[in-house]
Amino acid sequence: MNVPVSQFITVEGTEGAGKSTCIEHIQQWALQNEIPLVCTREPGGTPLAEQIRDILLEARDEQVDGLAELLLVFAARAQHLNGWILPNIKAGKWVLSDRFTDATYAYQGAGRGLSTDQIVALETLVQGGFQPALTLLLDLPVEVGLERARQRSEPDRFELEQQEFFEKVRAGYRERAKQQPWRVKIIDASKAPEQVAEQLVEALDQWLASLR
Ligand code: TMP
């Protein structure tokens, strides 16, 4: 296959947007296209980064400082990137991550109101110029996603946030898509499952064709 030997793809969206189903479709698509895809998630992806995830997601009485949250997110990312993502990419794998730095711009930036400059500085420190080649942003009205997410399990610290927070997160994600349209593709996740799957495959096929 005449495509680069490795790539980095991410899936993003607010709570209940259907990321897990989307990831299954991408895995299926990769199999059909004989792409050696490995999957991971953020925060998390290595034993240490998963411990940081537990700290970040645990609902607690203590107010979590926004900067502390941001630093924890990037601490987990440094471990994940250097300990798992880059070694896999160097080995010729394609890596699919359930969330990456667009989530930081959306949740800590737009949601919590932390400054973009701080996020850019940490992104540069941790990633250099490393970016996903393709980001599939599952976009849907916040109330629809929250309803789905809350039916699933006990809410984590983020899921306990109010709708207003997630409206800001959604707007933050959409802004990322506007700023970097060559990389971030919006998928209308409010549609029926088969229509969401069609949009995903179309975006993936178009992107793969652009690599050839
Ligand atoms: P999820 O795996 O269910 O998507 O949960 C991860 C949570 O972590 C989600 O609520 C979003 C949040 N998060 C951030 O706030 N910033 C980040 O950079 C990342 C990767 C996730």
Boltz pocket constraint, residues with backbone or C-beta under 6 A from the ligand:
constraints:
  - pocket:
      binder: B
      contacts: [[A, 13], [A, 41], [A, 42], [A, 43], [A, 73], [A, 98], [A, 99], [A, 100], [A, 101], [A, 102], [A, 103], [A, 104], [A, 105], [A, 107], [A, 108], [A, 158], [A, 159]]
      max_distance: 6.0
